[in-house]
């Protein structure tokens, strides 16, 4: 069996397979984190953009894409297939979108809104929906998609009859962010290494062989449409691709599609390099070769060609060793903050990644290394797709091979974008949230216009999806009339403050955005008319509980409503967070924004309350106790206040119990759904049944809810469902979405540490199967960094670094002692199994389980 270690090879730290006898991991160390395979990712003999993977966006290929390995630097992404005779490296640039900036706000909306609301209150739901469909949808109705940059094809020139190769390995090292392919052919050992440098804004492909002059390659850069490749006229040994997305202005019919360029420059000390006019590069008799690739678009009115040339010239003038060293230092400054080990016995090199995952799928095998790997892989992907100064990670991160991908590979704001970032603060990648906050900055600017034009409201609004042109109007259909995106995004702004306690960020950036979102809801909320249940209470109208429906007493079914529970929970959380922010920013001498505080308090006191169904004991999803036509519906939106919110917790006992019943009921589903739910007005896309989830965002969502309920084994079960049903061989999610992969990092993190109530809860939901282990570098709210070690499923020791000082609250189920520099620290215990102790900024506090 083979393993990987780091060694110096031509002055570059790279990952190599060597004898396993060299590896003897100490349990106090993290294992090597890598996805490795002993076969190449699937590629057709004749590649064609006419294949169904490209012509049908919902054809989810089981091979190829889901076996390839991603690298990225936030702006540029590549999927590395690891071929032998022919290699495909699929390329992306984060800003390359179809479409152009447009004002999609519907000018009919503000005038029609009161009538839409009155029809809703009058019970004329279909009429209300029909009027909303005519007057409240954005123009145009849909957005255009994120697109692939193209494909780099590398052909190994050899005797076609000779197809024998041996000693094949490929792997993606999460520890160094390098994808490596190596094999032996005719006695020559060949290697390819691919990394994406954030510091130099290039993707580097480095080829080498251990016998001189044996690299003979043909290299092409292609795109399905709207681009052409040629020899660069300004840079030697370089392929230049230039293009413009074919998109005409709706009104003027003039070309408005984004322009883009990509350059690939080859450097070799020994080989002969030539580029034909058509852009085909030939390399002969090289011993080593480095390709420097970059791309740029005209997004934000940039000149893509000059941007590329500037980047490529600077990068190519540096030795590849220098580029790699800078890449490694930059990447590891983020990645190395957190280490994890869930089992001393789990062997990273026991099986290739595809076979390792197949064992879980076929046999329900419990593999703690896959949990470690998935945790770190989510962190790796966030570093690779979301860096300061760039765009946030979209539905597919930055990795997309299609011109028309599923769901446009856009920014979905009714769960998916938030799930991409839900782990970032806790897993010590706070900087990776900056692109998300930049997105919110832009949405607030554009959403202010939409709020005024469509709702005659202050503040800013965004609906269920957006793109790089910052669409804020409803899209796709009447289900898109869901103006709650701003409130949910504001959760991330305030959470960033809670983790960091950065008052400058709160005052100058977060609070103005939170206030704008809250002002919209203050104007959008309307009182329930007299004569109706809860008359006078403030509700949203119109409203949805995303994708779910309800059934009235007469058997009629609807999705359009008023005052859905999730809406009210988002409003309540946002108003409460704004009030907390105001208090945090106030001093006795200088109270902060007291007029807005009074407005928030008045609205909060009059918001429609959460309700518990007297019929079922669950938390009501709707303003009335309607029947559920699809009991096992995949969304559980009305538990937003349990997760990601915190208004339902162990201190709100009645709602906490009702949330548990809601989750149990939804997961149990309806065993008679095939007959009882067959005639539902709204189609089901996969109900829960018998307590199972089916991977992706669903398994993450449910696991997080169980974690907040303190149910370790239930959460662990759905984490296992994620591995069994939601993960492809390269740990990408099925259905071309990465939210389940990103979110799984949060599931593992909150099994080991929670701080959503403000108190540190060590090992709050540790699965029994993870009997002994450690984690280091997790972050907690109020400015703490935490290391935890456990044995026999019990806390052994923890270290808490206080980044800001102040009073530390610690939840304990058994007695512990707190030490600073070997001296015991005084603690105070309350009646809720919570101890508190004072901390000083920068000090490290050791928590030891008391020996009874």
N, C-alpha and C positions, 0 to 999 in steps of 0.2 A: 504494500500500500504506500501511496505517496502523500507527502504533505508539502506545505509551503512555509518557507522562512524568508526573511528579508536579508539580502546580502548585497554587496556592492558589485555591480556589473557595468564596466566601462564608466565608472564614477556615477552611476545612477542607481538609486535604491529601487529595486524591482522585486517582484514576488516570484519565487521559483519553486518547482517541485523537487524535493530532495528526499532522502531516506527518512522514514518515520522515526528512526532511532535517535535523530537529532532533537526531537521534540519531547520535552517532558514538562508540561505546563504546571506551574504552581497554581493551586486553587485560588490564590489571591490575585490572579491575573486573568484578563480577558483572553479567550481563545482567538486565534486568527479568524477574522470575519470575512468570508468569501463565498461566492457562488461559483462552483466549479463543475465542469462537464467533461465527459470523455468522448463526445461526438460534437461535430459542428451543428449549429442551428440549421434548420432546413432551408434550402434554397432550391428553387426549380432549376432544371438544367438550362432552360431558356427563360430568362426573366422578361416579364411583359407587364406593362402598366394596364393591359386589358384584362388581367386576371381579376377574379371576383373580389379579392381582398381590396382592390382599389375602386372597382365599379359599383360594388355594393357595400355601403359603409357599415351595414350591420352583419356582414360576414366576418365572424370572429375566428380567424384561422387558429387551429390548434397547434400548428407548427410554425417555425420561422420567427415571426414577430415576438411570440411569447417565449422564445428560447434565446433571443438575442439579449445582449447586455448593454445597459444604458450608461453613458457618461455625459456630463454636462458641466457648464460653468455658470449657469444661471441664464445666460443669453444664448449660447450655442449648445445644441444637444446632438448626440450621435448614438445610434443603435448598432452594436458590433456583432456580426453574425459568426465570426470565427471560421470562415471557410478555408479550405486548403488550396484547391486549384483556382477557385474563384471566391473572392470575398466581397460581400456587400456591406457597406457602412451607410446607413440611412441617416440623413442630416436634417437638422431643424435650426431655425433662428426664431427667437421668441416673439418678435414683433411682426412676423410675416403672416398677415391676415388678409383675406378677401374683404371687400367692403371699403367704406370711406366715412368720414365724419358726417353725420346727419342729425337734424333735429327731428326726433321721432315723436315728440309730444303731440297728442291729439287735441286740436283746438276746440273740439266739440265737448270735451269732457267736463270742464268746470260747470258749464251751463246745464248739462244733463245729470250731473252727480246728485243734486237734491231729489230729482225724480227717481233715479235708480234706487236711492236710499228709501224713499217713501214707498215705492212698490215692494221693496224687500220687507219693510216693516208691516205692510198690508198683507203679507203672505203671498203676494203675486210674484213668486220667485222666478218662474220662467220668463215672465214679462220683464222683470228687473235684469235678468241675465241677457235677454235679447237686446234691450236698450244699451246695456254696457258694451255688448259686442259691437254695436253700431257706433258708439261714441267714445269709448274709453281705451280702445286698443291702439298701440303705437303704429305709426306710419313711417316706413313699411312694417308689416306684421312680424317679419323674421329678421334675424341677423345673418351675416355671412360668416364663414368658418375660418378658423386657424388652419394654415396649410403647411404641408411638407416643403422644405427647401429643396430636396432632391436626394439623389443617391450617388455615392462614390463606389465605383466598381473596379476591383483590382484583380486582374487575371494573371495567374502564374504561368508564364510561357514554358511549356514543357512538351515532351512527347505525349500526344494524346492517348497513346496505347498504354502508357505507364500510369496506372492509377493506384499504385501501392504506396501507402504511407503508414508509419508506425509512431508509437510514443506520443499520440495526440493528447493534448490537454488544452483547455481554455478556462479562464476564470476571470471574475471581477473581484478585485480586492477592495473591500470597503475601507480597509485601513489606510490605503494609499490612493484610492480612486483611480485605479489603472485597470484596463481590460487587456488581458494577455492571451495570445494564441501561440502555441508552439507545437511543432511536429517534426518528424524526420522523414526524409525522402531521398532515396539513392545515397544514403550515407551522410547526408547533409542535414544538420539541425537548423530549422528556421524558426524565427520568432517575429511576432508583431505585437507592439504595445501601443495602446491608445489611451490618451488622457486629455482632459479638457481643462485648459489653464484659465483660471479667472484672472490671474495677475497680468497675463499677456493677451487675453481675449482670443485665443486660438485653440483649435483641436489639433493635437499632434499625433501622427501615426509614424511609429519608428519601426523599421524593418532591419533585421540582422540575420546573418547566417555564420556558422562556425568554420566554413571553408571559403576562401576568397573567391570573389567574382561569380557567385552562384545565384544572385538575385537578378532575374530577368522577368520584367513585369510590363503589362499593358494597363493603363489607368484611364478611366473615363469618369466624367462628372455629368450626370443626366438629371432631367426633371420631366415629369409627365407632360407638362404643358407650360406655355407662357414664358419659355426661356430657351436660350441657345448657348452652347459652350464653344469656345474657340481658343486659340493661342493668345496669350496676353501680349499686347504690343508695347507694353511699358515695363514689364517685369520678366526677366529671363526664366526659363524652365518653369513656367506657370500656366495652369489652365485657368481661364477666366469664364465664368458663367454670368450672363446678365439677362434680366427679364423684367417683365411688368405683368402683374395680374390683370387679366382681361376683365375690366369692370367699367361700365359706362355710368355717368351721372344720370339719375332717373329723369331729371328735367332737361338738362342741356344736351345729353347724349354724348358728351365729351369723355375721353378716357380719364378716369380718376383712380385706377387701380394702383396699388403700391408697387414702386420700383425696387429692385433688389439686385445684389451682386454677390457672387461667391468666388473666392480665389483659392487655388491649391498650388503651392510652390514646393518643388522638389529640390533637395540638397543632398549631394553625395560626394564624398572625397574620392571615390574610386570609379563609380559607374558613369556610363554615357547616357545622358538624358536628352530626349528630343520631344518637342510638342508640335504636332501637325496643325494645320490651319483649322481643322474641325475640332481641335481641343483634345485629341487623343494623345496621351503621353506614353512614350516608350522608354523603359529603363533597361539597360543591358550591362551585364558583367559588373554589377555592383556588389560590394561586400556589406554595405549598410546603406540605408536610405532613410531620410526623414522627410515626411510631408507635413507642411504647415497649412492648415486650412482655416479660413475665416469667412464670414459673411456679414452683410449689413443690409438694411432696408432704408427706404425714404421716410419711415415713420418719424414723426416730429420734424419733418422737413429737412432731414439729413441727406447728404450726398453719399449714397452707398458705395460708389466706386472709390472715391477718395478716402473714405473711412477704411475700406478694406485694404487699399494699398498702403496706407500709413501703418496699419496694424501688421500686415504681413511682412513688410520690410523690417520693421523693428524686431519682430519675432525671429525672422530668418537670420538676422545678424548675430543671434545669440546661439551658443552651443546648446544642443538639446539637454545636456546635463544641467545647465544653468536654468533653463525653462522648467525642467522637472523639479529642481530644488525649490524654486519659487512657488511652483504649484503645490508641492507637498507641504511646505510651511504654511501656506495660506489655507489649504484644505484642513490640515490637521489642527490648526488653531481653533477650528470649530468642532471637528469630529472627535478629537481626543478628549474633549471635556467630560464625556460620559463613558464609563466602562460597565460591563454587565457580565455576570456568570451565573447561570441558573442551574448548572449541574456540572460537577467535576468529571462525571463519567462520559458525557456526550462528546463524541469524537467528530470534529469537523470534516475529517477525511475518510469517514467510514464509507460513504456512498456519494456518487455524483449528485448534483442538485436535483435533476429530474427524477432520478430513482429514489432519492430521499423523500421528495414530496409525494411520489407515487405510493410509497409505503404508508404514508399517512392517509391518502385518499382511499386506498384499497383496504387497508387493515385497521383504520382508525388508530394508528400507532402514535403514541405520545412522544414527541421528539423535542426536548427542551432547547437543543441547539437551533432548531428552526424558529423558536420563539425569540431567542437571542438575536438571531440573524434578521428576522423580520423587524424587530425593534430598531436595530442599527441600520437596516436597509431603509426604513422610513426616514430616519435622520439623514442618511446619505442622499436620498432622492430630494429631500428638501434643500440641502446644501447645493445640490446639482441643478436645481430648477428655480431657486428663489434667492437671489443675491442683491445686495444693496445697489440701488441705482437702476435696477431692472424691473421687469414685469413680474407679477405673482405667478405662481404655479397654476395652470389651468386644469381642466378635467383630466388631461393626460400628462400633467407635469409640463414638459416641453417636447415630449417624444410622440410624434404623430407622423405616420407614413402616407396619409391620404390627403387628397384635395377637398374631400367632403366627408370629414370624420363624423362618427356618431355624436349627436348633441352638439355638433359644430366644434367640439373640443374647446368649449367656451368657459366662461366663469359663471357657474350656476351658484346662486346665492341663497337657495332655500335648503341647503345642507352641504353641498359638495365642496365649495370653496372653503367654507368654514372647517370642514373635516380635514382638508389639506393642512390647515394651520392649527388645529386644536392641540397638537402635542408640542408645538414649537417652544413655548415658554418653559414648560416642565422639563423638556429634554435638552435644555441649555442651548437653544438655537434662537435666542431672542432677536439677533440681527437679521435672521431670515424672514422675520415678519415685516421688515421695512417695505418691501415691494407691496405687500397687502395694504399697508397704511398709505402708501402713495396712490394706490388704486382708490382708496376711500377718499383721499384728498380730491382726486379728479371727479369721482362720482358726486361729491358734495357740490362742486362747481356746476356740473351739468344738471344734477338733480334739483338744484334750487330753481332753475327755469322750469323743469317738469312739475315740481310741486306747485308753483304759482299758476302755470298755464292749465294744468289738468285738475288741480284740486283747490285752487285759489287759497293756497296754504303757505305759511311761512316755512323756513327751514329747507331741507332737501329730502328727496325720496329716491329710492331705486327699487325696482321690482325683482322678479325671480332670476334674471340673468343679465349679464352684460358682456361687453367685448372690449377690445383695445381702443375703440372710439367712444367709450364711456356712455353707452346707451343706458338710459334710466327709465324710459317709458315701458309699459307692458309689452310683452312679446308672446308670440306663438298662439294665443287665443285667450278666451275669457279666463282660463285658469291662471294666466299671467297677470291678472289684476289682483296682485298680492303685494301691497306696498310695504312689506315688513322687512325688506332686505337691509335697509339702513339701520334699523334697531338691532338686528342680529349682528351686523358688522361692528356696531358700536361695542358689543360685548368684548370683542377682541382688543379694542382700544383700551378699555378700562382694565381688562385682565393684564395687559402689558404693564399698566401702572401698578396694579396690585402685586405683580411679581417683582417689579423693579423699585417701586416707591420713588420714581423719578418725577418730582413735582414740576420740573420744567417741562417735561413731556406732557404731563397732565394739563398744565395751565395753557401752554402755547399750541398744543396740537390736538390732544385727545378731547379735552373739554369743549372747544369750539365745534368739533365735529359731532360730539355727543349732543350738545345743545341744539345744533341744527336739526339732527334727527328727531330729537324730542319735540322741538317746536312744530315739526310737521305733524306728529301724532296729536299734539295738543289741539291743533286746528282740524285734524281729520276726525277725531273722536266726536261722536254725536250721542245725545241722550236717547234712551229708549222712550218712545211716546207713552203718554198716559193710557191706562187701560190694558197695558201689556205686562207680562211678568218682569219684575225688576225695573219698573218705570222710573225714568230719571237717571239710571246708571249709564255711564259712558261706555260706548262700544265702538269698535271699528265697523264700518258699513260702506261698501261691500267687504266680504271676508271669505277666506277659504281656510280649511285645515288641510294643508297641501296633499292633493291627489285623493283624499278620502271623501266619502259621501255619507249622508245620513238619510234615514227614512222616517217620514211623518206618520201620524196615526192612520191616515187614509191610504197608506201604502206608497205614496209618491216619494221619489228619491231625488236628491239634489246634492250639488257640491257648493253652489253659491249660497252665501248666508250672511249673517251679521254676528259679530262678537264671538268668533271661534276662540276657544280657550287659548290656543297658542298665541294669537294676536295679543290678547290681554296680558298674557305672561310676558311677552316681549316688551310691551309698553310698561308694565309694572317694573320689570328689571331695569329698563333704561331710565325711568324716572327715579327709581331708588338709587341707581348708580350716579346719576347727575346730582342728586341731593348729597350723597356721600362725597362726591368730588367738590361740591361747593363748600362743605364743612372742612374738607382737607385743605382747601385753598384760602380759607378764611382765617383771620386773626382777630383777637378782641379789639385791636385798634382799627382794623380794616376788614370789615365783613365783605364777603365776595358775592356779588350778583344776587342780592337779597330779593329783588323783584321777581326774578326768574324762579327763585326758591319758593316763593309764595304761590306762584302759578302752578308749579309742580305739585306742591302739597295739596292744593285744592283739587287738582285732577286725580291724584292718587287716592284721596279720600272718597272719590265718587266713581272710581273704576268698577266695572262689573266684577264681582268676586269669583274666584274659582269655586266650583260646586262638586259635591260628591253625590253620585246617583243613589237615591234611596232604593232603587230597583235592583242594582247590581253591586253597589258599594265601590264602583270604580270612580276615578276622577272623570267628570264629564268632559267630553271633547267639544261639546257644543253648548250654546246658551240655554238650550232646553234638553231634557233627557230623552233624546231621540233614540230610536232603535238603530243598531249597527247592521247595515245590509251585508257588509263583509267583515265578519268578526276578526279574521286573521289578517287584516290589512297591514301591508308592509311598513307604512309610516306610523309612527307613534308620536305625532307632533305635540299632542297635549301634555306630554311629559317633558316639555322644554324646560320647565322650572326645576326639574330633577337633574337633568343634564341637557345642555351645557350650563344652564342656569343653576342657581343655588337657593331659590326661594322655597323649594321643597327639600327638607333635610330632616335629620333625626330629631331636630328640635320642634318640627311641625308635625306632631305624631299622627293626626288624623289624615292630613294630606299625604304623608309618607306611606301610611298603610293603604290609602286609596291608590296611590301611584303603583304600589306593589301589585295590588289586585288588577289594575289596568294592564300592567305588563304581563302578568300571568294569563289573563283572559285573552289578550291579543296573541300571545305565543301559542296558547292551546289551540286557537283557531276553531273552526267548525268542521267536525268530522263528516257532516252531511252537506258540505258546501256544494258538492257536485249537483245536487238536486235543489237544495234550499236557496242557493245563491246563483243558480244558472240563469235566471231571468233578470238579474240586476241590470239597472240602467247603465251603470258604468262598469267597464271591463276590468277584471282583476288581472294583475301582472305577477301573480305569485304570492299567494297568501301563506302566512305562517300556519303550521300544523304540528301538533304533538311536541311543541316546545322548541322546534328547530328554526334556525336561521340559515341563510344560504350564501353567506360570504358577502364581500364588498362592504359598502357603507352600512348595510343592515346589521351585519354581525358586529361591527364596531359600535354602532349606535346602541344596540341591545346590551352588549358587554359593558359599555360605560354606564348604562342605567343600573344594571345589576351591581356594578362596583359602587355606585353611589348609595345603593341599598345595603351595602356591606356583604353581599353574597358572593364570596370568592369562587365557589365551585360552579355556580351558574355562569358567572362571567368567564371563567376558564373554559367552560363548555362551549360558549359562543366564540371564544378565541380559537378553539380547536375547529369549530365549524368554518371559521375564516380560512384556516390552513387547508381544510378538507374540500371546501366548496368554492372558495373565493380566490385562490391563488393559482397562477400559472407557473410553469417551471422557473421563470425568471422573477417570480414573486410580483409580477404585474397583476392587476385585478382583471377578472373577466369583464367583458363589455367595454374594454378600452378605457377604463377609469382607474385612477390611482388613489382615490380618496380612501379606499379601504386599506391600502398599504400605508399611506401616511397616518391614518387614524389608528392603526394597530400599534404604532409606537406609543400612543397615548394610553391604550388599553394596558400594555405591559407596565408603563410608568405608574399608572394609578393603582395597579395591583400592589405596587411597592411603596408608594408615597402619595398621599392626598393632602390638599391644603385648601379645598374649596370653601370651607367654613372659616378660614383664617387661622385655624389651628393645624399644626403638623401632625399628621396621622401616619405613623410608621407601620408598614406592612398591614394596611387596613383590609386587604383582600388577597392574601397570599394563598395560592392554590396548594393543596396538600402534596401534589406531585413535585413541586419545587421545594424539596425538603431542606436544602442548604444552598447558600449562594451569597452573592453580594452585588451591589450596584453602587456606583460612585458618580457624583457630579449632577444628580438631579436637582432641580430648582423647585422651591416652594414659594408661595405668596408671602409677602411682607419682607422679601429680600433675604432668603436663606438658600444655601447650597448644602446638600445632604448626601452623605455616604451611609449605607446600611449593610450590615452583615448579619445573616441569620443561620441558625443551626437547628435541626429537628423541628422545623417550621416555627421556631420562636426567635424573637429578636435576641441577638447576642451582643451587638454593639452598633452604635451609630455615631457619626460625627456631623455636627451642624456648624457651618461657617456663617456667621452673621455679617451680611454685607452692609447693613445700615444701622445696626444697633437696635435697641428697643426691647420691648417685652416679648419674649418668645412663649407662645402657647403650644403645649405638647399634649396630644391625646395619648393616654396609656391604658392598657387593659390589665397590666401587671406592674408591680413596683419597679421603678428605675431610679438610678442615681445619676446626677449630672456633675461633670468635672470640667474644670478649666485649669490647664497646666498642672494636672495632678491633684488639685485642691477641689474638694466637693463644693458645689454651688448650692446656695439656699434656694428652695423651691416652695411654692404655695400650691396646694391641691384644693380643687373645688368639688362639687358634688356630681359633676358630669365626667368623671374620670379624666380630668384635665389638670395638668400642672403648668405653672408659669414660672419663668425665671428671667431676670434681667440680663441683657447681653450688651456687649460693646462692639462697635464696628471693627471688623477684621479678626475678631477672636474666634477660636475654634473650640467648640464644646463637645465633650465626649459623653454619650449616653450609654450607660451600662445597665443591663438587666440585673436587678438585685438578686443576690443569692439568698434564697430563703432556707 
